[in-house]
Amino acid sequence: MIRKEDRRLRVGVLGCGPIAQFAHLESCVKAGNADLYAICDAAPDLLARMGATYEPQKMYADYDEMLADPELEAVIIATSDAYHVPMSIKALDAGKHVLCEKPTGVTIEEGRALADAVKRSGKVLQVGHMKRFDPALEAARDFVRDDIGEIFALKAWYCDSTHRYTNTDAVQPLPITSKFARKPSGNPKADLRQYFMLAHGSHLVDTARFLCGEIVAVRARLLERAGAYCWFVETEFANGALGHLDLTVAVRMDWHEGFQLYGENGSVIAKTFNPWYLRASEVEIFHEKDATTRKPLGADGHFFRRQLEGLADTVLNGAPMRGADIEDGIASIRAMVAIARSVETGERVELATVTGSV
């Protein structure tokens, strides 16, 4: 049952394509402290269909007109990656808070430009690293932060599956598309190294940082074979812990994502599911002090709705941000750029030294 609070954040969604349909429009409707106030899309047929389905108060074909609405308080940027930074900056400059889909950008420099806009505006920007709102992963993070002591190592993997669309097509409605949809000038999938790293690697990197803190250096290898891309990344964290990150697209098996984390006072083992199942991870937290294992249920696995509620709580009540902020978003880009440079050179790369694009 949806329980709406008296004061709710008035949200506009930019883009009515698949990511909005599968994640953000429903999240606005279900959120307890936010409402779907407006939607905006350049495709008139798509705008009409989503308007009839989700019944926002306002519908806009022009983004500038939506931003000029004084009742609008926040914008979800649910567009192609190429539009994330410019559309976020427009919203911030118009005095709106922002939830921007990941990745924050493709280059470190545009990430910094967005950070400047956040500072200039004084508004809240949260990056859509929604796995931070997986309740079982939150429980793991709390144990790591409060009880595990010194961390030794993290082994984490994110392996997309050749069967992912068979799985998801069985549980999702078909997305509504339009021939009038606005698309970026280039083909985002023309460079699959970059596309897979941005789409999937951003999740793996952010989960590693969420659990273990700052990444300071990487040494990466990439194998392309039989249509699959496999990155193995040696990772050094600022706290001295070691990491091994495995990004493989796509494995010939079911979706395979999770981690093992070892520390002074215990360990954590996690299995994470295809995100579109909206199912919390299965997490085992082992406590060395009494040799017991705890398994949080994480019954509410709608991390897309939970991340919006987190943003609204920060905006409306001044609560500390639970999600990824702009600096987290830039750190994710920086790690992916460093991985790309290491693959090219075969050398260890310090994140502080890199510039440019993924």
ABEGO torsion letter per residue (X at the ends): XBBBBABBBBBBBBEABAAAAAAAAAAAAABAABBBABBBBABAAAAAAAAAAAGBABBBABAAAAAABAABABBBBBBBAAAAAAAAAAAAAAGBBBBBBOBABABAAAAAAAAAAAAAAGBBBBBABAAAABAAAAAAAAAAAAAAEBBABBBBBBBBBAAAAAAAAAABBBBBBBAABBBBABBAAABAAAAAAAAAAAAAAAAAAAAAEBBABBBBBBBBBGGBBBBBBBBBBAAGBBBBBBBBOBBBBBBBBEBBBBBAAEBBBBBBBBAAAGBBBBBBBBBAAAGBBBBBAGABABAAAAAAAAAAAAAAAGBBBABBBAAAAAAAAAAAAAAAAAAAAGBBBBAAABBEBX
